[in-house]
């Protein structure tokens, strides 16, 4: 056998090889697609609402005990992070959907004692019609859901959490109103079924409606305006997803009358509803919400208190000329700010239990318009097209009345 001899490079040859290697690396870096550097999001101030509270510098200054997420996917990325941070979770999705609703809660604070999924497409809203489809009174098969969990605190009573992502299309006012009415009804039913009447209910999520839409006043116990009633009337339709016989041919004459042709903004592939379809009239929708359970909005309440204390803030009412006395006027000016959609869609609502008061003690201030003017998501500002809403509550049991 012949022994192989290894060549020994001179220092000049080694230096030349290193130069070629560095040159090749630089060429590859130029050719590779640029990846923007990771940047922290813009932290927001905490707005305390109790005199003894000191302002927190940012929203990361205290641990969040319960979180809700909407349009959640990529669970293989999210769940390990939540688990490492000390959270358990419940995730559900609509039929055939990859993304869904997630409720996360601190494992060292709460344990789950019950849960429920509300499938809006299957929920009946009337019982005076024999036809099963008509009893549902649905205008569009959206596959949207609501998710409910009952969480018992390890040191006492607990809370009921509901989250949802309602139908997105801006013209389908009836369907969103129907869906959120069902969510409130089923939350109260869930509370009764588990005999948790003394636990507060928090309903949070992406509701896809602004305070000026018909669903908002019905949710908080306010009266509908004539414009809101007209919105409900114009959206009482039956989509092809409910009635396959509906024509899908573009009706250019109808669309031209309103001057709008974008299917993301106008109703298409649908026909006017008939009595046999079972859609609820406006008085019947009002009745759906007539449970005596008028919800309070954390941000409407909190921002009103902050403004009345002399702090300058931006509100939905400022943008839409809503009088300050109107419920919803003090919601954030925005919670969604993209090229196509700039509005408020996200809320935290609270329903007080029978013998306790739920006191809002603080909330995270919304982003200022000047910070998000370029649109969301935005590096260094916010990683989503929506920004989060966050509030803190104290549950105070009422003193028993003397007998």
N, C-alpha and C positions, 0 to 999 in steps of 0.2 A: 504494500500500500504506500501511496505517496502522501506525505504530509503536506497539507495546504498551508501556504504562507499568507498571512494577513498583511495587507498594505498599510503602511504607516503614513498618514497625511502630515504634510508640513503645516506649520501655524498659518501660513498664508492661505493654503487650501481650505483649512477649517474656517477661517474668517470669511473667505469668499462663499463657502457653502451657507454660513449663517446669514450673509447678506441676501443670497438668493431665497432663503427660507422666509426671511422677513418681508421681502418684496412680494412673494407669492401670497403671504397672509394678508397684506394690505390690498392686493388685487381682489382677493375673495371677499374682504370686508366691503369693498366698494360695490361689488356685484350683488352681494346679499341684500335683501329688502331691509330697510332700516326699521328697527323696532324702537318705539318711543320709550324713554327711560321711565321706570316706575316712579310714581309720585304720590305722596299722601294726599287724601282728599281734603278739601277745605273744611276745617272744623267750624261748628256753629255754636253760638252762645246759648247758655241755659238761662231761661227766664223764670226766676223764682216768684211764687205768688203768695208766700207767707213771709211775714215781717222778720221772723227769726232766721230765715234761710239766707245764706250768703251766696252770691252769684258763683256759678261754676264756670271755669274758663272755657270748657268745651264739652261736647257731647260724649267724649271718651273718658270723662272724669269720674264716672260712676258706673257700676255694673248694671246692665239691663236684665231684669228677671224674666221677662216674657217678650218674645218677638214674633211677629207674623210676616210671612213673605208671600208674594204673589207672582205668578208666572215663573215658578222655580223649575229649573232643569239642572243638568250637570250635577246631579246629586253626588256622584263619585268625587267631585271636587269640594262641594259645600259641606257634606255631612262629616268628614273627618275634621274639618276646622271647627264645626259646632261641637263635636264630641270632645275635642281637645280643650275647648273653652269651657266645658262643663255643662253642656246643654243636652237634654233629651229632645225628641221631636216627634211630631205626627205629620205625615205627608199624604195627601190624597190628590188625585187628578180626575178630570172629567173623562167620560168614555172616549177612548181612542186618542187622548191628548198626552203628549210627553211632558208638558209642563203643568204644574198644579199649585196648590196652596200648602204652605208649610207653617206649622206653629212650633216654635222652639221655647223651651222653658228650663230654668236653672235646676239641675238635678239635686242640688243641695237645699233647694227651697220647696219644690213641688213634686207631687206624684200624681199621675193621671188616674182618675177613677171612672172615666167614661168618655166616649167620643161618638160622633155621628157625622155622616155625610149627607148633605142636602142636594139632591139632583133636581135642579129647577125644571128641566124638561119633563119630569115625571110627576111633579107635585100638583095635586088637584086644588083648584081655588073656588069651585062651586059644586053643588050637589043637586041642582034643580034640572039637570040635563041627563038623559039616559046614556048618550054617547060618551064613551070613556075619554076619547081625545078632546071632546068639547069641555069636559069637566076640568081638564088641565088648563084650558084657556090660554094657550101659548101661541105667540105670533111667529116665533122663529126658533128652530131647534139649535140652540147655541152650544150645548154641552158644557155650560158653565156650572159651577158647584159652589156650595158653601161648606165650610168645615168647622165643626164644633168640638171643643174638648172641655171637660170639667177637671180642674186642677186643684187638688187639696194641698193646702200649705202644711208643711211638716209640723208646724207649731200651732195649728188651729184650723179655722175655716178656710175656704178657698175661693176661687173665682171661676166663672165660665167665660171662655174665650171663643169668639166666632170670627172667622175671617172669610173673605170672598174676593173674587174677581168677577165683576158683573160684565154683561155683554157690552162690547166696546163701541158699536156703531152709533154715531152721534144722533141719528134720526130715529132710532128705535126707543123713544121715551117710554112707550107703554111697556115694552118687554123688561126694561131695567126696573121700572117701578114695580111691576109684578114680581120680579125676582127678589128685590130687597124687602118687599112686603112679606114674601114667603120666608125669607131669612129671619126676620124678626119673629114671625109666628112660630117657626120651628125652634128658635132659640128659647122662647118662653115655654114651649111644649117640652123641650129637653130639660129645662130647669124643673118643671113639674114632675116629669118622669123619674128623675133622680132625687126628687124631694130636696132640692137645693134652693128653695125660695129665699133663703137668707144670704145667698151668695150673690155678689154683684155680677152683672154681665158686661163684657166689653166686646164691642163689635168693631173691628178695624180691617182696613184693606183698601183695595183699588175699586172704588164704586163706579168709576167711569161716568160720573155726572157731577156737574157744578151746582152750587147753591141755587142758581136760577132755574134749574131743571125741576120738573114736577115731583120727582122722587124725594128731593131734599125736604121741602116743607111737610110732606106727608110723614116723613120719618121723624121729624122733630116736633110734630104737632101744630104746625102752622097751616094757614088756609092757602088754598091754591089761588093763583091769579087767573085772570081770563086768558092771558097768553099761555100759561102753563096748561090750562084745560084744552086750548087749541092744539098744543103740542101732543097731548095725549090722543085727541081725536084724529089728528093727521097720521098718527103712527099705529092706529088700530088696523093692522093689515095681517094677511096670512102669507107667509113666505113659502117658496117652493119646497123648502125643507120640511114643512108641515103638510102641504098639499101638493103632491107631485104633478097634478094636472095644471098647475099655474104656468102660464107661458113664460119662457125665458128669453123671448125676443125683445130686443131693446126698443122701448117705447120713446122714440125721439120727440114726438109731439108733446108728451107729458113733461119730459125733462126740459124741453126748450122753454116751456111756460115759466119755469122758475129760474131759468138762466144758469142752471147748474147741471153738469153732466158727470161729475166724479162719483163713481159708485161707492166710494168710501164716505160720501157725505149725503147722498140721497138714497131713498129706498128704491131698490130695483128687484126684479124677479119676485114680485109679490102682488096680491090682489086686495082690494078692500075687504074687510071682515064682514061676515054675515052673522045674523043672530045665532044661527046653528053652530057657528064656530066656537061659541062660548067665551069670547073675550069679555073681560069685565068692563062695565060702564064706569064713568068717573065716580058716581056715588058708590058703586060696588068696590072700586079701588079704595076709596076713603074708608069704607067699612072694613076692608082687609087690614087696614092700619089701626082700626078702632079697638085696640086692645087695652087702652089706658096706659100703655107703655111708651111714653114719649121720650125719645133718646136725647141726651145732651152731647153736644160736640165739644171735645176737649179744646180744640184750637179756637173755635168761635168764642167759647167762654173765656179761655185764657188770654187771648189777644184783646178782647174787649176790656178785661180787667187791667191789662197792661196799658192800653191806650188811656183809660180813665185815670190812671195814675200819673199821666203826663209823658209817657214814653212815646216817641214817634215810631210808628210801624206802618208797613204796607199791608193792605187788606184787599180781599175780593171786592168789598163794597166800594173802595176807592176806584177800582178799575171799571166796575160795572154800574156805578152810580146807584148803588143800593143804599137806602136810608139806614143809618146806624141802628135804628130800632128794630130792623128786620132780622130775624134769625138767619144766620149764614153770612151776614154782612162782614163779620170779623174773621172769617176763614182766611187762610193765607192767600196772598195774591196769586201765587202759583204753587203747585206741587209737581207739575209736569211742564217741561219747557224744551220743546224740540222745534225743528223747522216747520213741521206741519201742525203740531198741537201745542198750544200754550194756554194752560188753564189749571184749575184745581180739581183733582180727582180723588185724592186720598184723605181719609178721615179716621179719627178714633172717636167712637161713640160709647157712651156709658149708660147703663140702665141700673138704677139704684135698686137694692133689694128691699124687702118689706120693712125691716126694722133697723136699717143702718143708713148713714149718710156717706156718700162718696165725694170726698173733697179733692179737687184738683190743686196740687201743690206746686206744679211747675211744668214747663214744656221746653222743647228745643226750638229755638227761633228758626223760621224758614230762611232759606237763602235769600239774599237781597237780589233784586233784579239786576243791579249793576254787576254782580258777580257771575250771573248765568246768562248774560245777554248774548253771548256767542252760541248758546245752545247746549243741550245736554244729550248724551254724556260728554264730559269734558275732562281731559287730563288735569289733575291737580285740583279739581272742583268736586266732581261727583261721578261715580262710575255707572250710573243708570240714567235713563231719561226721566225717571221720577226721583225726587229726593225723599228721604225717610221722614216720617213724623213720629215724635216720641213724647210721651207725657208720663207724669208721675201722679199717683193718686194715693190718698189715705182713706181707709174705710173706718168710719167711726160709728160704733154701735150706739143706738139711741138708748137713753136712760129709761128703764121700765117705769111706766106710769103707776103712781100709788093707787092701791085699790081701796 
